[in-house]
């Protein structure tokens, strides 16, 4: 019997998501009461940049074409020219061989991950996720009838190959990695990524394949010289799921893709499954207009320097105040330790200064908070006294730092 | 253990979809061999109309705004002004009370159906589908871990309330209806729709809700005076899933919506579940650009008269030749009886005249074929000799009409 007219399993999921909703609703209440500019909202991962002018130019061109036939269904994997443009982008950016037919255009990276998980998981299969992790992974995995198995990263949020090795079972179908990472902003080092894929390679076979599922929307939102590594270059059974949401600041446009390199074993069959599920899960395709826009501007990128400046401003100031944090190399998040072990309590203390952050336990790591720096710099500047006050408040409580 | 690197259950689904692929690939081979204009392809449900000029005008306006903040994430249910515009459209078109918050913007009607089925079905629940039916319903239902139960319509493809009553069990969660119908083009009569909901109403309760799930993308593609009926006006527990794909000829843009009327019991909880699943299934939202376009032109419509003219031309000619068919009142399909019982064999015979149609058994009704008239009129005209020849060929075989 259902609960309140909805599926029982969905009612349970709504329950488990309710503290995020709680935080969101508190934010709305605070903003309604004090005015939006009096609330320092660091809780959202919504890109704050402008899209590049190449994006706007391409959209105007597409709109001017008034082509009656280009808004209809196309092959489910996407317009051939859009797949070719994005395949070229992947080859340039990741550096491994990937034919145009290895690209399937999806509804964001989230759509791509759902499609990939459905393609490879039978009921009861296991997918390993490295914590801290994006909490919606649990839903993606359970929707594919698989089971999420959490493996903690180390104290600097780098993968722990031994912990991974211990977690692999006969039912392990994939390891899901996200670097630059949400919520920590950490970029996994090439050494750790290699150690991780070495563990996978020892257990991989055609009869019992172990996929590396790479969720990669933040690849080009990085602050240091080197690009994140591209494990698909050495671990063949890699499925890339990514999007232009963050680097082009178009998250609402649902412009994502799956990339399957030429070296992926049983590649043709995998592409068949991915293409079918892109259709039957109802995405059907990335919307036609964005496909046509990206055919023109897949290589464009927003000005990332604003995020880098925000990272330097926020992380420098928090460290000076006495916060313990691992410097994020990319994305738009930092994940500091909280001065008291109960980070939900610490979020309450921050909220007294109208600062909204997200407790770490939702990401699989209590004792931390996620702070998004996809905000205007003045929001950071004006919030610093509140961060200082919250730290001071903890020094006066038992067990405080 | 997986099969060929993909999930075993997905390998089975690929198998069951393979005759459709077979047909599609034969079409490609024929077109490559003979040239596209020598093949009469009636196999696709892709709108052949041009979008209305209001659509192109709205897209140009949206593109000209170059607004840096309007391509980002918005609330998952959609931009408030887009939801309001589409709620207004639903109220005008369906005539029952539905607040703006009762609209959730989705990736096409297919995305909306997947979201709705996940919201209401627990594993093992049953969803009744009226045959002939769109074959992907089976996948949508199985992806939500529910079970499809087929109930045949009568010989004119109208719902059979007694057959429906006999099929309802304790686990029946919904009846999925599609009128105008793919593949028959038939519009369910108000009398039959009322009889159908009467059956549901007798078994509906808050403890064991029975949803009417209305898949309605063809509502405005109708050829006779009256609009199809709106069962949400009298059967409260109705969930509407529809799109602008067919009436605006923008199927590739993934512009769909769910409508939940004010009278739906336990409405708030249902909207919560629908909104969460729109996010966690990875659609996240209808793409931002289409939301902004439809805010401006939700009431616009393509010129439907071309489809009506095609229906009249094709159905008139086929009847004259001796084909037995039920006249479609809407959509872009006719579903004639085949002159021999084995409709796959009849499709082979048609293919000798380079005519592509789809066998009925995939839609749950053998002995019929689906012919899409979303084609240029000259394709119909040039194919008529082939339709005549195929009929004559059957008259000479044993068991032929």
Interface residues (C-beta under 8 A of the other chain):
Chain A: X1 X2 X4 X5 X6 X7 X8 X9 X10 X11 X13 X14 X17 X44 X46 X47 X49 X50 X51 X55 X56 X59 X60 X62 X63 X64 X66 X68 X70 X71 X72 X73 X74 X106 X107 X108 X110 X111 X112 X113 X114 X115 X118 X119 X120 X121 X122 X123 X125 X136 X139 X140 X143 X145 X173 X206 X207 X208 X209 X237 X249 X250 X251 X252 X253 X254 X255 X265 X266 X269 X270 X272 X273 X276 X277 X279 X280 X281 X282 X283 X284 X285 X287 X288 X289 X290
Chain B: X1 X2 X4 X5 X6 X7 X8 X9 X10 X11 X13 X14 X17 X44 X46 X47 X49 X50 X51 X55 X56 X59 X60 X62 X63 X64 X66 X68 X70 X71 X72 X73 X74 X106 X107 X108 X110 X111 X112 X113 X114 X115 X118 X119 X120 X121 X122 X123 X125 X136 X139 X140 X143 X145 X173 X206 X207 X208 X209 X237 X249 X250 X251 X252 X253 X254 X255 X265 X266 X269 X270 X272 X273 X276 X277 X279 X280 X281 X282 X283 X284 X285 X287 X288 X289 X290
